[in-house]
Amino acid sequence: MGLAGGLLSTSINAVSYPALRPAGKAAFFMFCRPFQRVAVREAERDVHDRATVESLRVNGKDVRTYRWGAGDKPVLLVHGWQSRGSRFAAHVPEIESLGFGAVTFDAPGHGDSGGNTTTILEYCDIIRQLSDRFGGFSAIVGHSFGLTCAAFALRCGAYADRLISISGVCDFSHLVVQFSDQVGLNQRVQTDLRRRIEEQLFASQPDIWRRFSADYEPDSLTMPILVIHDEKDNMVPLAQADKIVAAYGPRARMIVTKGLGHRRILSDRAVLDAAVAFLADAAPSKKPASASAMRARRLP
């Protein structure tokens, strides 16, 4: 958020003591908006530019979708907050090498899609529409908040044979904690922010902090799950991955990386090998030689 964000959070905290309502309103406004639309990186350009670009509508917003390859049941790639579909560019050739197609999208307010806000409900709607269009997915790969949204969508009618969590958020409430830590909100504003999220974003949705979490009703998701997380992720702590694995028991296995943080993990070679090995069991073509990457719990 930079210097301007720091000054804004200081102002919000200061205002919260004599006037909690405007302070909470300002925090809520910030929470709901990605603010920054990240660009396609040069390293992603070739893959991004060869995608078949389509669109769908959610809540009156145009959502840009990207597809590589053909056939039924592709692999869906779901990005997190303040990200975009092109961040999965390194995954696309690996997925294609297994004989799968790949699909991703820019969520509303992100990348090249319309709108300036989005919610887990809109992510869910997008994933369900794509699931219906392609007859389900061979797998869904979710990064960060994208994993939370993918798990919720799978409980709401989307289908996938397998699920991969990369730096995934388990607890929906962690999003408030993470935002509050980044912005530097005091406890009074955090409490008011949670109330506004419940009453203004999800007024018709009961028990959101449990129902939107990735470990809610784990028996409803029966597919194998691979959880990949860095031990020093400074945005989504490793404890979030531990909670996913604990909830899904023997259906889930975890790989812990070292030194990759929250974002570099997406394009790391060893992580790609592990993901491909996990997908290979369901692949329509040959299994990769890199399947041995799955044997170790920790990656260098």
RADA-V706329 format. One record per pair of residues at least 12 apart in sequence whose C-alpha atoms are under 10 Angstrom apart, sorted by sequence separation. I is the first residue (numbers start at 1). J is the second residue. If there is no record, write none. Layout:
I|J  I|J
//
This chain:
11|23  12|24  53|65  54|66  77|89  92|104  107|119  151|163  229|241  242|254  276|288  277|289  278|290  279|291  12|25  52|65  53|66  54|67  107|120  127|140  150|163  177|190  180|193  228|241  229|242  241|254  257|270  276|289  277|290  278|291  9|23  12|26  13|27  51|65  52|66  53|67  77|91  88|102  108|122  140|154  150|164  151|165  176|190  227|241  241|255  257|271  276|290  277|291  11|26  12|27  51|66  52|67  53|68  77|92  88|103  89|104  107|122  108|123  150|165  176|191  194|209  227|242  241|256  256|271  273|288  275|290  276|291  277|292  278|293  50|66  51|67  52|68  75|91  88|104  107|123  147|163  255|271  273|289  274|290  275|291  277|293  278|294  9|26  49|66  50|67  51|68  52|69  75|92  87|104  106|123  147|164  148|165  176|193  177|194  227|244  273|290  274|291  276|293  277|294  8|26  9|27  48|66  50|68  51|69  85|103  86|104  105|123  108|126  147|165  176|194  226|244  227|245  238|256  272|290  273|291  274|292  275|293  276|294  8|27  48|67  66|85  85|104  86|105  107|126  140|159  141|160  146|165  147|166  149|168  151|170  225|244  226|245  255|274  273|292  274|293  275|294  48|68  65|85  66|86  75|95  84|104  85|105  86|106  106|126  139|159  140|160  145|165  146|166  147|167  148|168  149|169  225|245  270|290  273|293  274|294  47|68  64|85  74|95  75|96  84|105  85|106  105|126  136|157  137|158  138|159  139|160  140|161  141|162  142|163  143|164  144|165  145|166  146|167  147|168  148|169  149|170  173|194  176|197  272|293  273|294  274|295  74|96  84|106  85|107  105|127  123|145  124|146  127|149  128|150  131|153  136|158  137|159  138|160  139|161  140|162  141|163  142|164  143|165  144|166  145|167  146|168  147|169  148|170  271|293  274|296  69|92  83|106  84|107  104|127  123|146  127|150  131|154  135|158  136|159  137|160  138|161  139|162  140|163  141|164  142|165  143|166  144|167  145|168  146|169  147|170  148|171  149|172  225|248  270|293  271|294  68|92  83|107  84|108  124|148  125|149  135|159  136|160  137|161  138|162  139|163  140|164  141|165  142|166  143|167  144|168  145|169  148|172  224|248  225|249  231|255  232|256  233|257  237|261  270|294  5|30  67|92  68|93  74|99  75|100  76|101  77|102  78|103  79|104  82|107  84|109  85|110  86|111  105|130  120|145  123|148  124|149  127|152  128|153  132|157  135|160  136|161  137|162  138|163  139|164  140|165  141|166  142|167  143|168  144|169  145|170  215|240  223|248  225|250  226|251  227|252  228|253  229|254  230|255  231|256  232|257  233|258  236|261  237|262  274|299  69|95  70|96  74|100  75|101  76|102  77|103  78|104  79|105  80|106  81|107  83|109  84|110  85|111  104|130  120|146  123|149  124|150  127|153  128|154  131|157  132|158  137|163  142|168  143|169  144|170  145|171  214|240  218|244  222|248  224|250  225|251  226|252  227|253  228|254  229|255  230|256  231|257  232|258  233|259  235|261  236|262  68|95  69|96  73|100  74|101  75|102  76|103  77|104  78|105  79|106  80|107  82|109  83|110  84|111  85|112  103|130  122|149  123|150  124|151  126|153  127|154  131|158  132|159  141|168  142|169  145|172  221|248  224|251  225|252  226|253  227|254  228|255  229|256  230|257  231|258  232|259  233|260  234|261  235|262  68|96  71|99  72|100  73|101  74|102  75|103  76|104  77|105  78|106  79|107  81|109  82|110  83|111  84|112  120|148  121|149  124|152  125|153  128|156  129|157  130|158  131|159  215|243  216|244  218|246  219|247  220|248  223|251  224|252  225|253  226|254  227|255  228|256  229|257  230|258  231|259  232|260  233|261  234|262  235|263  271|299  70|99  71|100  72|101  73|102  74|103  75|104  76|105  78|107  81|110  82|111  84|113  120|149  123|152  124|153  127|156  128|157  129|158  130|159  131|160  145|174  214|243  215|244  218|247  219|248  222|251  223|252  224|253  225|254  226|255  227|256  228|257  229|258  230|259  231|260  232|261  233|262  270|299  271|300  69|99  70|100  71|101  73|103  74|104  80|110  119|149  120|150  123|153  124|154  127|157  128|158  145|175  214|244  215|245  217|247  218|248  221|251  222|252  230|260  231|261  232|262  233|263  270|300  69|100  70|101  71|102  79|110  103|134  121|152  122|153  124|155  125|156  127|158  128|159  144|175  213|244  215|246  216|247  217|248  218|249  229|260  230|261  231|262  68|100  69|101  70|102  120|152  121|153  124|156  125|157  126|158  127|159  215|247  216|248  229|261  230|262  233|265  68|101  69|102  70|103  120|153  124|157  125|158  214|247  215|248  229|262  230|263  1|35  67|101  68|102  69|103  103|137  124|158  230|264  1|36  51|86  67|102  68|103  102|137  173|208  174|209  230|265  66|102  67|103  68|104  101|137  102|138  104|140  172|208  173|209  229|265  48|85  49|86  66|103  67|104  81|118  100|137  101|138  102|139  103|140  104|141  172|209  173|210  228|265  48|86  65|103  66|104  67|105  81|119  100|138  102|140  171|209  172|210  228|266  255|293  47|86  48|87  65|104  66|105  100|139  107|146  171|210  172|211  173|212  174|213  255|294  48|88  64|104  65|105  66|106  171|211  172|212  173|213  254|294  255|295  256|296  257|297  258|298  259|299  260|300  45|86  47|88  48|89  51|92  64|105  65|106  171|212  172|213  253|294  255|296  256|297  257|298  258|299  259|300  44|86  47|89  63|105  64|106  65|107  170|212  171|213  172|214  229|271  254|296  255|297  256|298  257|299  258|300  40|83  43|86  44|87  46|89  47|90  63|106  64|107  170|213  171|214  172|215  228|271  254|297  255|298  256|299  257|300  38|82  39|83  40|84  43|87  44|88  45|89  47|91  48|92  62|106  63|107  64|108  79|123  169|213  170|214  171|215  253|297  254|298  255|299  256|300  36|81  37|82  38|83  39|84  40|85  41|86  44|89  47|92  62|107  63|108  78|123  169|214  170|215  171|216  36|82  37|83  38|84  40|86  41|87  43|89  44|90  47|93  61|107  62|108  63|109  64|110  168|214  169|215  170|216  228|274  34|81  35|82  36|83  37|84  39|86  40|87  43|90  61|108  62|109  63|110  64|111  65|112  228|275  33|81  34|82  38|86  39|87  41|89  61|109  63|111  64|112  65|113  226|274  227|275  33|82  34|83  38|87  40|89  56|105  58|107  59|108  63|112  64|113  78|127  226|275  53|103  55|105  58|108  62|112  63|113  64|114  77|127  91|141  51|102  52|103  53|104  54|105  55|106  57|108  62|113  63|114  76|127  51|103  53|105  61|113  62|114  63|115  120|172  226|278  51|104  61|114  62|115  88|141  182|235  225|278  226|279  60|114  61|115  76|130  88|142  181|235  224|278  60|115  61|116  76|131  88|143  57|113  58|114  59|115  61|117  87|143  155|211  178|234  179|235  56|113  57|114  61|118  73|130  74|131  155|212  178|235  55|113  73|131  163|221  177|235  178|236  59|118  73|132  152|211  153|212  155|214  162|221  163|222  168|227  178|237  58|118  73|133  74|134  76|136  83|143  152|212  161|221  162|222  163|223  164|224  165|225  166|226  167|227  168|228  175|235  61|122  65|126  72|133  73|134  74|135  75|136  76|137  83|144  151|212  152|213  155|216  160|221  161|222  162|223  163|224  164|225  165|226  166|227  167|228  168|229  174|235  175|236  72|134  73|135  74|136  75|137  76|138  77|139  78|140  79|141  80|142  81|143  151|213  152|214  155|217  159|221  160|222  161|223  162|224  163|225  164|226  165|227  166|228  167|229  174|236  58|121  59|122  63|126  71|134  72|135  73|136  74|137  75|138  76|139  77|140  78|141  79|142  80|143  81|144  82|145  83|146  149|212  151|214  152|215  155|218  160|223  161|224  162|225  163|226  164|227  165|228  166|229  167|230  174|237  58|122  70|134  71|135  72|136  73|137  74|138  75|139  76|140  77|141  78|142  79|143  80|144  81|145  148|212  149|213  150|214  151|215  152|216  156|220  159|223  160|224  161|225  162|226  163|227  164|228  165|229  166|230  167|231  57|122  58|123  65|130  72|137  73|138  74|139  75|140  76|141  77|142  78|143  79|144  80|145  81|146  148|213  149|214  151|216  155|220  58|124  59|125  72|138  73|139  74|140  75|141  76|142  77|143  78|144  79|145  80|146  147|213  148|214  154|220  155|221  167|233  169|235  170|236  174|240  58|125  78|145  79|146  80|147  147|214  148|215  151|218  154|221  169|236  231|298  57|125  58|126  78|146  79|147  80|148  167|235  168|236  169|237  226|294  230|298  57|126  77|146  78|147  80|149  145|214  152|221  167|236  168|237  169|238  170|239  171|240  228|297  229|298  230|299  56|126  77|147  78|148  79|149  151|221  167|237  168|238  169|239  170|240  171|241  228|298  229|299  39|110  40|111  58|129  78|149  79|150  167|238  169|240  170|241  228|299  37|109  38|110  39|111  40|112  57|129  78|150  168|240  169|241  170|242  171|243  36|109  37|110  38|111  39|112  56|129  77|150  167|240  168|241  170|243  171|244  34|108  35|109  36|110  37|111  38|112  56|130  76|150  167|241  169|243  170|244  34|109  35|110  36|111  37|112  166|241  169|244  170|245  33|109  34|110  37|113  165|241  168|244  32|109  33|110  170|247  37|116  165|244  36|116  121|201  35|116  121|202  33|115  34|116  35|117  119|201  120|202  33|116  34|117  118|201  119|202  32|116  33|117  34|118  76|160  121|205  139|223  141|225  32|117  33|118  75|160  139|224  140|225  141|226  142|227  143|228  144|229  31|117  32|118  33|119  73|159  74|160  75|161  139|225  141|227  143|229  32|119  73|160  75|162  76|163  77|164  78|165  79|166  80|167  29|117  73|161  75|163  80|168  164|252  80|169  163|252  164|253  165|254  166|255  167|256  164|254  121|212  144|235  145|236  120|212  144|236  81|175  167|261  168|262  167|262  166|262  167|263  166|263  167|265  166|265  167|266  166|266  166|271  166|275  165|275  164|275  164|278  163|278  164|279  162|278  163|279  162|279  144|262  161|279  143|262  144|263  162|281  143|263  162|282  161|282  143|265  143|266  141|275  139|278  139|279  138|279  139|282  31|175  138|282  31|176  138|283  138|284  31|179  30|179  31|180  27|179  31|183  27|180  30|183  27|183  27|185  24|185  28|189  23|185  27|189  28|190  31|193  26|189  27|190  24|188  25|189  28|192  29|193  23|188  24|189  27|192  28|193  32|197  23|189  24|190  27|193  28|194  31|197  22|189  24|191  25|192  26|193  28|195  20|188  21|189  24|192  25|193  28|196  16|185  20|189  23|192  24|193  27|196  28|197  32|201  16|186  23|193  24|194  9|180  12|183  13|184  14|185  16|187  17|188  21|192  24|195  25|196  12|184  13|185  14|186  16|188  17|189  20|192  21|193  24|196  28|200  9|182  10|183  12|185  13|186  16|189  28|201  9|183  10|184  11|185  12|186  13|187  15|189  8|183  9|184  10|185  13|188  91|266  6|182  7|183  8|184  9|185  10|186  13|189  16|192  87|263  90|266  91|267  5|182  6|183  9|186  12|189  13|190  89|266  90|267  91|268  95|272  5|183  6|184  88|266  89|267  90|268  91|269  94|272  98|276  5|184  87|266  88|267  90|269  94|273  97|276  98|277  100|279  83|263  87|267  91|271  95|275  100|280  1|182  2|183  91|272  94|275  95|276  98|279  99|280  1|183  90|272  91|273  94|276  98|280  100|282  97|280  98|281  100|283  91|275  95|279  98|282  99|283  100|284  91|276  94|279  95|280  98|283  99|284  100|285  97|283  98|284  99|285  96|283  98|285  99|286  95|283  97|285  98|286  96|285  97|286  98|287  97|287  98|288  97|288  94|288  75|279
//
